[in-house]
Amino acid sequence: MATFQPDVFLAIVDRMNRNMASLMTILMPVALLSTVPVLIISYTERPVTFYLTLTGLALFIVTLLVTVQVEVPIVKQIATWTVSTLPSNWQQLRDRWGAFHIIRVVASLAGLVLILIGAIF
């Protein structure tokens, strides 16, 4: 994202926001809720599965918090920009979004891996 010219950057953010905002509004809660039955069933019978799933859920919650508290507000801000109205600190906001996006991706992938390991073993 750091290499794109402002017009391309704005177009990419707009497209990503339109493609993902409504989908993620459904997928994130479903992903969180899908762990509840596993936690209930595994609580007494499979402690390893329980703790792996619980840790995965915690990482999914981190993902959700980063998304809602940091990334969505930045994207909402960017959605109001045009090339002619870019604020002077637009690159800093872009880079902040990028840094938190990495945190979000790592947390969600780690959570998924832990839940899968708990399900397999």
Steps between C-alpha positions, in 0.01 A plus 500: 500500500788734571609504137166599348425851382216671691235438232580128484517474879158664538350270236641190671374603844157578356478162324624306804254680724205435269596133453576413860308725741163324483657154472724545803205633701354150469815284497667642810210431740438158343867409543490605864174321573610183322756439773241496780366146436855368481586669829190359669551145370873488563503669843505182709579231243785649296699763688761542224228570244330735744812708567608511136151612398482752782834648395382506138185680610709754692704565186180541297383754758831687458435496126151638550620774736779609265251508214229694682717732710776585252448389143133580441534859625801553272316354201196719574730799502666397174159446338434874526817597317558588139835560335449874541395475866772268630614615843867576545542192724327252268813283471522470878138385516561256216806360676313477834225304327764274341676431830176410675393292201810285552410458868146403401611246240757339731250478787225353284728245332652396833149464644392288207806277526443444872134413446590260219767331711250466783245347263747255343677382813 
